[in-house]
């Protein structure tokens, strides 16, 4: 009886271990919706995990294909197997061995909307490139919303400009191509100004390029226009203009000068009076 019980426990343990092994899944994390600016570029964040042992990049093949036709590839290491319309326009960013399958597409066409899916294949060895395992993540595909024109930059001028006091204006634009960051420029000369540039990820797939202009405004700049221009990869541009109002530095001359004149006049009159008193005393 004890022997049967031990065998049953052993079988249950083996089943539990086997279950944990065989229930491991191939998983991918792909941003499913992204804006894509026509003529520019877009980067699709993608990562994946697999139940195999850790493999080097040289044993992995990454493929991006149309969701409904796996043989219509938009990216593959052998460009002869890529759709002619996508040749030279796609590349993987990062390393497959680190689970990074992010895709860059350049020179975006207005019909590149997708959806597109990622597929991974494992070579038997680094020298034997015949495929051992393969998996397509058809449940995690990306689709683009095509933008014919770029979004206009957002310009923030948080407080009034004061003559001879440092003043800051911020310009920012949102984009989906961190491999080619939009270039932000100002119409105001930068000889007497400082420009700080910041690039940060807002949320997965969307980035913000920011330019901070700091300068010392002068009275002659009152009611002048300052324009921020964003130039995107592919040469498309968008601009935003604001009117700068410069407050004059606080001046008390209109109080000091009349007061000084009044005091001076009083002193002179007092001295004259004293002189006259002494003269006739």
C-alpha positions as CSV (number, residue, x, y, z in Angstrom):
1,X,0.0,0.0,0.0
2,X,2.8,2.4,0.9
3,X,4.5,1.5,-2.3
4,X,1.5,2.4,-4.3
5,X,1.1,5.6,-2.5
6,X,4.7,6.6,-3.2
7,X,4.3,5.8,-6.8
8,X,1.1,7.9,-7.0
9,X,2.9,10.9,-5.4
10,X,5.8,10.5,-7.7
11,X,3.5,10.5,-10.7
12,X,1.7,13.6,-9.5
13,X,5.0,15.5,-9.0
14,X,6.1,14.5,-12.5
15,X,2.9,15.6,-14.0
16,X,3.1,19.0,-12.3
17,X,6.7,19.5,-13.5
18,X,5.8,18.4,-17.0
19,X,2.7,20.7,-17.0
20,X,4.8,23.7,-16.1
21,X,7.2,22.9,-19.0
22,X,4.7,22.3,-21.7
23,X,2.4,25.2,-20.8
24,X,5.1,27.7,-21.4
25,X,4.1,29.9,-24.3
26,X,5.6,32.0,-27.1
27,X,4.6,35.6,-26.3
28,X,5.0,38.9,-28.1
29,X,4.2,42.4,-27.1
30,X,3.5,44.7,-30.0
31,X,2.0,48.2,-30.1
32,X,-1.2,47.6,-32.0
33,X,-2.0,51.1,-33.2
34,X,0.4,53.9,-34.2
35,X,0.3,57.1,-36.2
36,X,2.5,57.2,-39.2
37,X,3.5,60.4,-41.1
38,X,3.5,59.9,-44.8
39,X,7.1,60.3,-46.3
40,X,8.5,60.1,-42.8
41,X,9.3,57.0,-40.7
42,X,7.8,55.0,-37.8
43,X,9.2,52.6,-35.2
44,X,7.1,49.7,-34.0
45,X,8.0,48.7,-30.4
46,X,8.1,44.9,-30.2
47,X,9.4,42.4,-27.7
48,X,9.0,38.6,-27.5
49,X,9.7,35.6,-25.2
50,X,10.0,31.9,-26.0
51,X,10.1,28.7,-23.9
52,X,13.5,27.7,-25.4
53,X,16.9,28.1,-23.9
54,X,18.6,31.4,-24.3
55,X,19.7,31.7,-27.9
56,X,22.2,34.0,-29.6
57,X,21.0,36.5,-32.3
58,X,22.8,34.5,-34.9
59,X,20.4,31.5,-34.4
60,X,17.3,33.6,-34.7
61,X,15.5,34.9,-37.8
62,X,13.1,37.8,-37.5
63,X,10.4,38.3,-40.1
64,X,7.6,40.9,-40.4
65,X,4.8,40.0,-42.8
66,X,1.2,41.0,-43.8
67,X,-1.2,39.6,-41.2
68,X,-3.2,37.6,-43.7
69,X,-0.3,36.4,-45.9
70,X,2.8,35.1,-44.2
71,X,4.7,34.8,-47.5
72,X,4.3,38.5,-48.2
73,X,7.2,39.8,-46.1
74,X,8.0,43.4,-45.4
75,X,11.2,42.6,-43.5
76,X,13.6,39.7,-43.7
77,X,17.4,39.5,-43.5
78,X,17.4,38.2,-47.2
79,X,16.0,41.3,-49.0
80,X,15.3,39.2,-52.1
81,X,12.4,37.6,-50.1
82,X,10.9,41.0,-49.2
83,X,8.1,42.6,-51.1
84,X,9.7,44.9,-53.6
85,X,7.8,47.9,-52.3
86,X,9.4,47.5,-48.9
87,X,13.0,46.7,-49.9
88,X,15.5,49.1,-48.4
89,X,12.8,50.7,-46.2
90,X,12.7,48.3,-43.2
91,X,15.1,47.1,-40.6
92,X,15.1,45.6,-37.1
93,X,16.3,47.7,-34.2
94,X,18.0,46.0,-31.3
95,X,19.0,42.3,-31.0
96,X,16.7,39.3,-31.4
97,X,18.8,37.5,-28.8
98,X,17.6,40.0,-26.3
99,X,14.0,39.6,-27.3
100,X,13.9,42.9,-29.2
101,X,11.9,42.7,-32.5
102,X,11.2,46.4,-32.9
103,X,10.7,47.4,-36.6
104,X,11.6,50.6,-38.3
105,X,9.9,51.6,-41.6
106,X,11.1,54.7,-43.5
107,X,9.7,56.6,-46.5
108,X,6.2,55.8,-45.4
109,X,3.7,55.5,-48.2
110,X,0.0,56.3,-47.8
111,X,-0.9,52.6,-48.3
112,X,1.5,51.2,-45.7
113,X,-1.3,51.0,-43.1
114,X,-1.0,47.2,-42.4
115,X,-1.7,45.3,-40.3
116,X,1.7,43.6,-40.0
117,X,2.8,40.7,-37.7
118,X,6.1,39.4,-36.4
119,X,7.4,35.9,-36.9
120,X,10.4,34.3,-35.4
121,X,12.4,31.2,-36.5
122,X,15.1,29.3,-34.7
123,X,18.0,27.8,-36.7
124,X,19.3,24.4,-35.5
125,X,22.8,25.7,-35.0
126,X,24.8,28.8,-35.9
127,X,26.2,26.9,-39.0
128,X,23.1,24.8,-39.8
129,X,20.5,27.5,-40.8
130,X,17.7,25.1,-41.5
131,X,14.7,26.0,-39.4
132,X,14.1,24.0,-36.3
133,X,11.1,25.9,-34.7
134,X,9.0,28.8,-35.9
135,X,6.2,30.9,-34.5
136,X,4.0,33.7,-35.9
137,X,2.4,36.2,-33.5
138,X,-0.7,36.7,-35.5
139,X,-2.7,37.8,-32.5
140,X,-0.3,40.8,-31.9
141,X,-0.1,42.8,-35.1
142,X,0.3,46.6,-35.7
143,X,-1.8,48.8,-37.8
144,X,-1.1,52.4,-38.7
145,X,-3.2,55.5,-39.0
146,X,-1.7,57.4,-41.9
147,X,-1.1,61.1,-41.4
148,X,-0.8,63.2,-44.6
149,X,0.5,66.2,-42.7
150,X,2.5,66.5,-39.5
151,X,1.0,67.8,-36.2
152,X,1.8,71.5,-35.5
153,X,4.2,72.1,-32.6
154,X,2.9,73.2,-29.2
155,X,4.5,76.4,-28.0
156,X,4.2,77.4,-24.4
157,X,4.9,80.9,-23.1
158,X,3.9,80.5,-19.4
159,X,4.5,84.1,-18.1
160,X,4.9,87.6,-19.5
161,X,8.3,88.7,-20.7
162,X,10.0,91.5,-18.7
163,X,12.7,93.7,-20.2
164,X,16.2,92.6,-19.2
165,X,14.9,89.5,-17.2
166,X,15.6,85.9,-18.4
167,X,12.5,84.5,-20.3
168,X,11.7,80.9,-21.4
169,X,9.6,79.6,-24.2
170,X,9.0,75.9,-24.8
171,X,8.2,74.2,-28.2
172,X,7.3,70.5,-28.4
173,X,6.0,68.0,-30.9
174,X,4.8,64.4,-30.6
175,X,6.1,61.8,-33.1
176,X,6.5,58.0,-33.6
177,X,10.0,57.7,-35.0
178,X,12.6,57.9,-32.2
179,X,15.4,56.7,-34.6
180,X,15.0,60.0,-36.5
181,X,14.0,62.7,-34.0
182,X,12.3,65.8,-35.5
183,X,14.5,68.9,-35.6
184,X,13.1,72.0,-33.8
185,X,14.3,75.4,-34.7
186,X,13.5,79.0,-33.7
187,X,13.1,82.1,-35.9
188,X,14.7,84.3,-33.2
189,X,18.5,84.4,-33.4
190,X,20.3,82.3,-30.8
191,X,23.5,84.5,-30.5
192,X,22.2,85.9,-27.2
193,X,20.0,82.9,-26.3
194,X,20.4,79.4,-24.9
195,X,18.6,76.4,-26.5
196,X,18.0,73.1,-24.5
197,X,16.7,70.0,-26.3
198,X,14.9,67.1,-24.6
199,X,13.6,63.9,-26.1
200,X,11.5,61.6,-24.0
201,X,9.0,58.7,-24.3
202,X,5.4,59.7,-23.4
203,X,4.0,56.1,-23.6
204,X,4.9,53.1,-25.7
205,X,5.4,54.0,-29.3
206,X,4.9,57.8,-28.8
207,X,7.7,60.3,-28.2
208,X,8.0,64.0,-27.5
209,X,10.8,66.2,-28.9
210,X,11.1,69.4,-26.9
211,X,13.2,72.6,-27.4
212,X,13.5,75.2,-24.6
213,X,14.5,78.8,-25.7
214,X,15.9,81.0,-22.9
215,X,16.8,84.7,-23.7
216,X,16.9,88.2,-22.3
217,X,14.1,90.2,-24.0
218,X,14.5,93.8,-25.0
219,X,12.0,96.6,-25.4
220,X,12.5,96.6,-29.2
221,X,11.1,93.0,-29.2
222,X,7.7,94.0,-27.8
223,X,5.0,92.8,-30.2
224,X,7.5,90.8,-32.2
225,X,6.7,87.3,-33.6
226,X,8.6,84.1,-32.7
227,X,8.2,81.0,-34.7
228,X,9.1,77.4,-33.8
229,X,9.4,75.0,-36.8
230,X,9.5,71.2,-36.6
231,X,11.2,69.4,-39.5
232,X,10.5,65.7,-39.7
233,X,12.4,62.9,-41.3
234,X,11.3,63.0,-45.0
235,X,11.5,66.9,-45.0
236,X,7.9,67.7,-44.0
237,X,7.6,70.7,-41.7
238,X,5.1,72.3,-39.4
239,X,5.3,75.7,-37.6
240,X,3.6,77.6,-34.8
241,X,4.0,81.3,-34.2
242,X,3.4,83.4,-31.1
243,X,3.5,87.2,-30.5
244,X,5.9,88.3,-27.8
245,X,4.8,91.0,-25.4
246,X,7.6,92.6,-23.4
247,X,6.8,94.6,-20.2
248,X,9.1,97.6,-19.6
249,X,11.3,97.3,-16.5
250,X,9.8,99.1,-13.5
251,X,11.0,102.8,-13.5
252,X,10.5,105.3,-10.8
253,X,11.9,108.3,-12.7
254,X,8.4,109.8,-13.1
255,X,8.3,110.0,-9.3
256,X,11.9,110.7,-8.4
257,X,12.6,113.6,-10.9
258,X,9.6,115.7,-9.9
259,X,10.2,115.1,-6.2
260,X,13.9,116.1,-6.6
261,X,12.9,119.3,-8.4
262,X,10.4,120.1,-5.7
263,X,12.9,119.5,-2.9
264,X,15.5,121.5,-4.7
265,X,13.1,124.4,-5.2
266,X,12.1,124.3,-1.5
267,X,15.8,124.3,-0.4
268,X,16.6,127.3,-2.6
269,X,13.5,129.2,-1.4
270,X,14.5,128.5,2.3
271,X,18.0,129.7,1.8
272,X,16.7,132.8,0.1
273,X,14.4,133.5,3.0
274,X,17.3,133.1,5.5
275,X,19.5,135.4,3.5
276,X,16.8,138.1,3.4
277,X,16.1,137.8,7.2
278,X,19.8,138.2,8.0
279,X,20.1,141.1,5.6
280,X,17.3,143.1,7.2
281,X,18.0,142.1,10.8
